[in-house]
Amino acid sequence: MANLTFKAENFSFLSYHTNTQTSLLNTTTSFKTNSLRLLHSKNSLTFRVWCSLKEKENVKESGRVPDVLTGLKRVDELDSKRGSSLDFEQKLGDDIGSSEVGFDWNWPPWKNIPQRYKLIGTTSLAFVICNMDKVNLSVAIIPMSHQFGWNASMAGLVQSSFFWGYALSQLPGGWLAKIFGGRKVLKFGVLTWSVATALLPFLAGYMPGLMLSRVLVGIGEGVSPSAATDLIARSIPLEERSRAVAFVFGGLSVGSVIGLLLAPPLIQNFGWASVFYIFGFLGLAWYLGFQYLEEGQASHAAKPASRPQSIHMEKSSSNYSLAELGGSLKDVPWKAFFQTPAVWAMIYAHFCGSWGHYTCLSWLPSYFSEELSLNLTEAAWVSILPPLASVFVNSFAAQLADNLIANGVETTTVRKICQTIAFLSPALCMTLSSVDLGLPPWEIVGILTGGLALSSFALSGLYCTHQDMSPEYASILLGITNTVGAIPGIVGVALTGYLLDTTHSWSISLFAPSIFFYLTGTIVWLAFASSKPQNFSNTD
């Protein structure tokens, strides 16, 4: 009989008995009184095997025990400080010998993943949840309007309240990320929009409270892009930056797809409030997980950095006084920013790209339904196609941009190429969709999906330029450009509706303004954009 005993410190005692003969470590001896003990010590486990003296002699005769078990080492090759259980050995008798083997127990599975990759992964996940909480109202607004008796103007007011908070929080978010670091600001943003999302059903019957909750969602999501930009600028080397930006901001497209897929069945089966409860809970779960990740990083803070190219880590800033915060705001070289043509190129490019993005995000479902005569179900599914295609374009564009830079192509040239593709592709596709070519609806859907998906090249163009230009002020620069970029969410969406009522033409109301801004944005970008590092100094 073989008696294999497993025991770990602070764990339960297990035993296993078998009547079959067991061959262990290339021996053919039948075990009479054998035991295997599992010792736990920090991040490793030790197996101690006891056998009779006769069996030990058989092992000696067969030569050295081969390393047949991958990852196993003799205990005498491991840490000499590892303890043993003498009481347990004494109970086995004097005719029993022992030897130990051990292996490293890496837990959790992501323990050995470089810290910068963990940060990028969790930040991307935050952006997935971000857009889930952004698009949930666009689906839930239909049953909410029926329940509370809202007309179209009131429903539009509720939806636009998000962009007020989003626009107002851009610059403060960039400045706070500069002072406190992107990770702290990102945590604040996720916690704010998640709590506000979960509380929305309780406030839905009270219009000021409802609008306030959406403003808070906008504020939380508004500080997040600047926080992520600061985090990437501090942690990611140049040759990995395009992929990092694409992976993080690509989470927005994934979030749109997941949100649009999950919201309808949740509303149908559990009511519209369930969308806000569940999506809000996901944000709170992310917050707790990110706290755990930071604690893990703190435990390894004494280890030397493995990537010398990475930017300095965030400084401790919990003891800033109000006077110091005010002084830090004055130290920002605002005048130098606005005296730099490349900054103005980023501002205008961000405005142009946002005009096409926000107007299409808001009005494409109606366009598909009314102009292409698709039913509501078809229109909803078709609306998922552009962000879904963007996920694949992001990966290709980022890899292409990083490879070009790694092969010696000037960074400014790479950013100009990517942003030009991001502007001209949707402009061309919208032009084809505006002209009556007699194309069937699904071909028009395919053309628009391809054009909007290729606009994701901007993640390897415009959205990397802030960090290329100044890693130190990247978050503030993005705050500036994103503030202007939020204006189309307030003005462009409403203007599109007004033009549609006035002209009754989708080509004039939806596509013509976007085409205009895409073309002029391309001209300005090619003329003035630059990724050369800038030595901004306060010239006030």
HELIX and SHEET records of a PDB file:
HELIX    1   1 LEU A   53  GLU A   61  1                                   9    
HELIX    2   2 VAL A   75  GLU A   77  5                                   3    
HELIX    3   3 LEU A   86  GLN A   90  1                                   5    
HELIX    4   4 GLN A  115  PHE A  148  1                                  34    
HELIX    5   5 ALA A  152  LEU A  168  1                                  17    
HELIX    6   6 GLN A  170  PHE A  180  1                                  11    
HELIX    7   7 GLY A  182  LEU A  203  1                                  22    
HELIX    8   8 MET A  207  SER A  235  1                                  29    
HELIX    9   9 LEU A  238  GLU A  240  5                                   3    
HELIX   10  10 ARG A  241  PHE A  270  1                                  30    
HELIX   11  11 ALA A  273  SER A  299  1                                  27    
HELIX   12  12 LEU A  322  ASP A  331  1                                  10    
HELIX   13  13 TRP A  334  PHE A  338  1                                   5    
HELIX   14  14 PRO A  341  GLU A  370  1                                  30    
HELIX   15  15 LEU A  376  ALA A  406  1                                  31    
HELIX   16  16 THR A  411  SER A  434  1                                  24    
HELIX   17  17 PRO A  441  LEU A  454  1                                  14    
HELIX   18  18 SER A  455  SER A  460  5                                   6    
HELIX   19  19 LEU A  462  MET A  469  1                                   8    
HELIX   20  20 ALA A  474  GLY A  485  1                                  12    
HELIX   21  21 ILE A  487  ILE A  487  1                                   1    
HELIX   22  22 PRO A  488  GLY A  492  3                                   5    
HELIX   23  23 VAL A  493  THR A  503  1                                  11    
HELIX   24  24 TRP A  506  TRP A  506  1                                   1    
HELIX   25  25 SER A  507  PHE A  511  3                                   5    
HELIX   26  26 ALA A  512  PHE A  528  1                                  17    
SHEET    1   A 2 ALA A   2  LYS A   7  0                                        
SHEET    2   A 2 PHE A  13  THR A  18 -1                                        
SHEET    1   B 4 SER A  35  SER A  41  0                                        
SHEET    2   B 4 SER A  44  SER A  52 -1                                        
SHEET    3   B 4 ILE A  96  ASP A 104 -1                                        
SHEET    4   B 4 LYS A  73  ARG A  74 -1                                        
END                                                                             
